[in-house]
Amino acid sequence: MIKAASVGLGWWSDELAKSIQEKSRKIRIVSCYSKSKKKRINFSKKYKTNYHDSYNSIIKDPNIDAVILTTPHSLHAKHAIQALRNRKHVFVEKPMATKYLDAKKMYLVTKKHNKILSVGHNRRYSSVSDFINNLNCQKKIGKILHIDANFSASGALNYKKKFWRANRKESPGGAIAGLGIHMIDLMCYFGGKVKSVQSLVKKFAVKVNMDDTTSALFEFSKNCTGNLTTIFACPYTTTFNVFGTNMNIFSDVDFISSPTNFSLLPSP
């Protein structure tokens, strides 16, 4: 049983804790930390854990095997590297980091200390992803030519200036860090590594200092292209569409339970 500590206590740490506590036989959250003492106490009561008074005491604790990081995006690299150097496994929410060199350093430190670093790209495990992957493994899609993805929501319309996400440091590229990155991960899963990318990022509607409308065109190593739209000022949308020589697939990643949200169009 992996004994983990949850660090950065908010909405998403709750979602992860609810999926772990009393449900998994492989991992259990045994402690937590937040700069807010109130949050520490509330989390520990709700999920029956201990709590630590500092992040340093978490990573120095020999009774903790791993940390679950749901801290602000710009702190992911710093916190992950500190934990890895103290021989802890790390689950870090996406984005892995906000800068390429930080992400590379996280990878190298993980290798050096022979630990596991996992990034929270949960749509990779969606039923849509499984379904498309099965079709692809059976060669029913044919050659994948293009992937069109959209992950958008209205959240940033309600952001206040003091909210931690409501700035360009924590939300570079508008909705990329919070939403679009899920689709980039899926696009790479089926298309391969990114060979080139062009993007257009604009601020049209939000009141805080960040962009809200982002589009990007990709070329992938498996010789296909991709188009991403991610908007933080419109109704919720999670579409992932694949165009192949044998069929086209139109899907809604987060609402697969309804047959109307998934369709296959075979070629004539």
PyMOL commands that set and color helices and strands:
alter all, ss='L'
color gray80, all
select helices_A, chain A and resi 11-20+37-47+55-60+73-85+100-113+122-125+127-137+155-158+176-191+259-261
alter helices_A, ss='H'
color red, helices_A
select strands_A, chain A and resi 2-7+27-33+66-69+89-92+117-119+144-152+194-202+213-220+224-231+237-244+247-252+262-266
alter strands_A, ss='S'
color yellow, strands_A
deselect
rebuild
show_as cartoon
